[in-house]
């Protein structure tokens, strides 16, 4: 059977920001009994479809909840030193704990307390901590929370990103969608205290090649065409890249000339 793939269908595929991890954890989140301080955040996530869109608050709330949950579940068993080096998203491990696969729900108990905590308590506590953390990081007004603002795709300059003043000039940053478990991937490192949701790993180059007519192929990359910071083309692709916009490829000389921004001539030095 012939499948009607096209350039537009592949663009939709590359733009897919549905998180498979969220799909697994969402029923567990929905079962939380929130307190008054976290109810608004809970309702936003409960009524959310699991798409990691940059302009929404729910993806950020869920990600902050998941981050706090990982800390609550296994920081006490590992201790500060080992936990910091082992802290990661670990979705399969955490899902097994919350589903009590093989009795693994025992990880939800806090070994530092005498009472026995269960996973329902820990999930509710993680939501309270997540709301407090987001209030501190962004705003006490939830309407200003946006996943894209926290999940900004950062293209660091090497080596100027190592110097704070130069980094502000040379780094390229743009709000982005997706997460570590979506096709349009945007992996974040939850163990990074200052920027735990920043997009650290994504598709820097996207391309779709039309083998029936190569001149109909399209591409986009994450910063710009120029490495010169003074050029207007240093970062002019960043917003287009985040918006899943594309530029046509062509080998047609007349089209190249008509759309040219200029011409760079390299002349060999005379001996």
N, C-alpha and C positions, 0 to 999 in steps of 0.2 A: 504494500500500500504506500502510495506517495504521500509524504508529509509536506504540507505547503509552507516550508520555511521561506523566510524572506529577510531582507535587511531589517525591516521594522520588527519582525519577530525576534531576531537576535538582539536588537536594541532593548526590547522588553526583557529579554533574558538577562542581559548584562545589568539592567536597571533593577532587578529583583531585590528588594530589601526586606523580604519576609524572613524573620529569624526562626530557624528550625529549633534553636534552643528555647526561645520564648514559647514556641508551640508546645514543647514538652513541659515547661514549668508553669505555664499560664493556669491550668486547672488547679495546681497546687497553690498558686498565689490567690486565685479566686476564692479558695476555701478559708482564707485568713479572716479572723474576727478583729477588725481594726478598732483602735480607741478613737476618741473624739478628735484628737490632734492629727491623726493620719487618715481619717475617713475620706476626706476630699481626694487625697492622692490615691487611695485605694479604689475609689469609684472611677477615676480617670483610667487606671490600668485595667480594671475589670471590664470596662466598656470599650476597650481598645482591641484592634484586630491583629496586633503582633507585627505590624509593619514598622520598621525602624526609620520613620520619616524624620528629616531634619527639623521640620517646623512644628513638631508636636512635643508636648511635655511627657506623655505616657512612656515613651521609650527611655527617657532619662530617669523617671521615677523607678521603672522596673530595673534598670541597670544599677542604680544606686542601691535598691533593695537587694539585688543579687550580690553586689559587692559586700554589703554589710552581713549578709547571710553567710557567705564563705568565711568571713572572719569569725563569726559567732560559732560556726560549726567546728572548725578544726584548729583555731589558734590556741585554744587551751590545751589540747593534746600535744601540740608540737612545741609550745613555748616560743617566746619572742624571737630568738635567734633563728631557729629552724623555720618558723612560720614565714618570716620575711623573705627567705630565699625560696620557699615552696609556694608562696601565695600566687595563685593563678585562678582562672575561671573554672577549670576542671568540671565541666558540665556532667559528664557521665558519672563521675564519682559522687557529685552532690545529688544528682537525680536518684541514684541508688539509695542514698541515705534517706532522702525525703519519702521515698516509696517503701522504705524499710526492707529492701532486698537483702535476704540473708541476715536479717537482724541488724543491719547497719545503722538503723535509726539511733543506736546507742551513741553515735557521734554527736547527736544534738544535746546530750547532757553536758552541762558545764562542770568539768572536773574540779573547778575551784570552789564550788558550792556544795553544801551538804544535801540540799534537796535535789530531786531528780527532775530536770527539765525535759520536755518532749519537743518534737519538731514543730508542732503547732505554735507553741509558745515562742520558740526561736524565730519562726517566720514572722510573727506579729512584732516581736522586738526588733527584728531587722528593718521592718517598715518604719517603725518609730525613729530608729537611728538614721535611716535614709532620708526621711523628711527633715530631720534636724540638720543633717549634713548639707542638703541642698539649700535649706534656708540660709545657712552660713556661707556657702560657696557663691550663691547666685542672688537670691532675693527671698524675702519672706512672703512675697506675693507670687503665688504659683502660676499666675497667668503669664509671667515673664520667663518661665522655665522653657527651654528649647533644647532638644537633643542635639541639634546641629551646633549650637553654641558651645556645648560641652564636648561634642564629638568633632571638633575642628580637625580637618586633615592638615597636618603640618609637614611641609617639605622643607627640611632643614638644609641650610647652606653648610658645606664643609670647606673650611673649618670655622667660618665666622659665627655659626650658631653657638659656639662655645663661649662667645663673649656677649654678654647680655645686651649691650648697647648696639653692637653690630648685628645681632640676631634680629632686632626690631626692624632693621633696614633690609636685611638680605633674606630672611626666612619668608616663605609664602604660606599663608594659612587661609583656609576657607571652610565654612560650615559644611558638614557632609552627613549623608544618610548611611544606613547599613550598620552591621555589627560583625562580630567575629564569626557568626554562624549564618550569614546571608550570602547569596550568590554575589551580590554587589558588596564585597567584603570590606569591612573597616574595623580591623582588630584594635582593641584598646587594652592597655595594661593596668589592671585594677590595683596592682601593688605600687603604682606611681602615686604618691600622696598628693602632689601638687596638681597633677592633671590625669586622674585615673580613667577618664573617659575619652581622652584625645585619640583621634584616629592615627595609629602608628604604622599600619600596614594595609595598603589598598592597591588596587590595580592602577599603577601610575600610567600605563598605556592601555588604551582600549582600541581595538581595530576590528572591522568586519569587512571581509574580502568577498566581493561578488564575483564568483568564478565564471559567471555567464557574461559579465562585462566588467572587467577590472576597473574601468574608469568610473564605475558607480560605487566603488568601495569607499568606506568612511573610517575616520580615526579621531582620536582625541587623547591628549596627555595632560598631566596634572599641573603644569606650571605655565610655561610659555616657550616660544621658539628661540629666545635670545638668552644668553648667559650674561649679558651686560645689564647691570642693575639700572643703568640710566636709560635703557631702551624701553619704549612703551610695550614691547612684546616680552618683557621679562616675566610677567605674571598674568598676561591677558587671557590665558586659557583656563585659569584656576576655577572661575565661576562657571564657565561652560562645562568643564570636567565634572564638577559637583552636580550640575543640573542635567547630566547625561546628554549634553549636546554634542554634536559631531561636526567634523569638517570633511568635505569631500576630497578624495584623492583623484588625481588625474595625471595621465602622461600626455595629454593633448597640449601641444606647444602653444596654440592660440589661447586656450583657456588659462594656461599658466601666465602668459604675458599679460592678458587682460586683467587678471586678478592680482598681479604682482604689486607688492608694497614698495619695491625698489630692486636694485640690482647690486650685488656685492661682487666686485672684481678683484681677483687675486693676481697680482703681477709679480713674476719672479724677479728678484734683484739681479742686477747686472753684475757679472763677475768682475 
